[in-house]
Amino acid sequence: MDTSPHSLCTLFAQLGLASDAASIKRFICSHRLSSDINIAAAPFWTPSQAAFLADELQNDAEWAEMIDELAVLLSHN
């Protein structure tokens, strides 16, 4: 079991994206999430990223809280 703390930085690393603060800020500023679209269905994810997000949310797994936080940030972009 992974007991490391989950943060936006570790979520971005898990997704295979640049995970430093500046890169995360750029990503959030350049991607929008409509309120009617689930974060996993957003067009900017690769198929494997989308599958990871969907699976974690569906199972209310360990990353679900950070994924929800990212969805909020993308919605308020």
Secondary structure, 3 states (H helix, E strand, C coil): CCCCCCCHHHHHHHCCCCCCHHHHHHHHHHCCCCCCCCHHHCCCCCHHHHHHHHHHHHCCCCCHHHHHHHHHHHHCC
